[in-house]
């Protein structure tokens, strides 16, 4: 596979999907990109395909650090499923959760311990792998570039999510009020690209015939 052919293919798929959904009737487009609807569920499925492929690769290639990588990717999939708020009084990603008197003390203690454990694993993983990742980017390594694309798309989609109202107002200044689904479609299709880039990185790093 050409170094950038996989990246181009993913970008093309995401573009076609985004444009195709936006050409649908507004109500149908909105249904497709709502939380826990087809586009998001497809994203979750691809995340867990990546998790299982990482575990398989760890076993076949004897790369133990990939178990930690699979854990990190699983967290991303669970985040898409809103596990950070599904079983608790409110979302555990917000500071208010840990200071609110509405959250039972026992629940707060258990969640705090789990969050600290997850953060510990995440920090250790990043600390042990970031140098090789940066070296790969500098050398033009296909796996590092694919992973970099996943990180970049994650940052952009999160920015869109956090600023969707402001972006809609900005679009409205120049082009009129956009359909509700426009920003949401772009955000959700970009999120779909993230696990696809992770799959591509796994392929380039461990399974591509050099």
N, C-alpha and C positions, 0 to 999 in steps of 0.2 A: 504494500500500500504506500502511495506517495505520502510524504511527510504531512502535507496539509489537505489531502483529499478527504480524510475523515472529518476534519474540522469544517471544510466547505460543505460537505454533505449534511452535517448537523445544522449549520447555519441556514442552508437551503430548506431543510425540513421545517425548521422553526419559522422561517419567513413565510413559507407556503401555508403552514397551519394558521399563523396569525392573520394573514390576509384572507384566507378562506373563511375563518370564523367571523371576521368582521364583515364579510359579504353576506352572511346569513341574516335573516330577520333578527332584529334587535333582541327580542325576547328569547329566541333560541340561542343566540350567541351568549347572552347573559347566563342562561341555564348551563351551558357547557363549561363556563369558567368560574361558576360559583364554587365555594368551598365544598369539598367532598363530592364533587361532580366529575364528569369524565376526564377532563384535562388534568386536574389535580390527582385523581386516582391513578391515571396512567403514570404520572410522575412518581408516585409512591411505589408502584409496581417496579419501575425501572430502578429506583433506589435499591430495592431489596434484591433485584437481580444482581446488581453490583455487589451487594453484601455477600451473597452466596458465591459469586465468582471470586471475590477476594478470599473467602474462606477456602474455597477449592484451590486457589492459587497458592495460598499459604501452606496447604497440605502437600500439594504436588511439588512445589518448588522449594519447600523447606525455608520459607521466608516468614519467620515467626512474627515480625513486626506488622505483617499484613492483618493479623487478628485485631490489632489496635486500630488499623485503618478501617476494617470492616465495622468495628464498633462506632467509629466516627461517622461513617456513612449511614449506619443504622439510625443514629441520632438525627441526622438530617431527614430521613424518611419518617421517623416518628414525629419530628417537628411539623412536617406537612400534615400529619394526622391530628395535630393539636394535642399531643399527649402532655404537653406542658400545662394544659388547663383542663383536660378531660376528667381527671380524677381528683382534682383539688378544688378548694373553695373559690379560687380565682387563679389567673395565670401566674405561674411561678417565675416568669421572666421579668415581672414588674417588682420594683423595690417595695411597693405598697403591700405586697403579699407578706413580707417578713416583718412588717411593723403594724399591720392592721389587727385590731382587737377582735375582728370578726373571724379570723382564722384560728381554729383550735390550736392550743400549744403543742399537743402531741403531733398533730399533722405538720405543724411548722418545723418541729424538731426533726422528724423523719425526712421531710422534703429537703431541709437544709443539709442534712448529712448526705443524701443522695446527690444533691447539686454539687456539693464540695467534692464528692468522689468523682463525678463526671468531669468537673473542672480539672481535677488533678490528672485524670487520664488524658484529657485534651491538651493540657499544658505540656505534659511529658511527651506526648506524641509530636506536637508542633516543635518543641525544643530539640528533639532528637532527629527530626526530619527536615527542618527548614533549610539547613545548609546545603544538603544534597539537592533539594528542590531548586534553590537559587542557582546552584552550580549547573543544574540541568537546563534551566532557562537561559543562562549565559552561554551554554554550549549549543543551544538550539535543539535540545533533546525533545523528541516528539511527545513523550509521555509528560514531561514537565510543562510543555506548551499547552497540551490538552487540559491538564490539571489547572494551569493558570487561567485558561478560558472558563473553566467551571467556577473558579473563584471570582473572576471578573463578572460573569453573569450573575452570580449570587449577590455581589455588591450592588450591581445596577438594579436587579429586581427588587432587592430590599429597599433601595432608595426610592423606587417607584411606589412601593407599597406604603412607605412612610410619608410620601409627599404627593399622593394621588390627587387630593383635593386641590392643592396648589398648582399641580401640572394641568389639571382640567381647566382651571381658571385662566392659566397662561395660554392654553390652546384656544380657549373661547375668545380671547382678545384679538386673535389673528384670523381664526377660521370659523368662529361661531361655536355655540355650545356643542361639544362632542357627544357622541353616543356614550351612555354609561359604560358600555362594555369595552370601549377602545383602550383605555389605560389598563383595565383589568386583563384584557386579552394579551396585551404586550407583556405584562408582568407574569401571567401564568405560563405563557409559551416560553418565556425566558427561563422560568424555573424548571420547565420540562427539559431544557437544554442541559442543565447542570448535571443530572445523573447520566445523560448521554455522553457528556465529555468525560465523566469519571470512567464509564465503560471503555471509552476510547483510550484513556490513559492506561488502564489495566492491560488492554490489548497491546499497546505499543511497548509497555514496560516488560511484559512477561511472556507474551504469546506470539508476537510478530516474528516471522522468520527473517533474521538479520542477514 
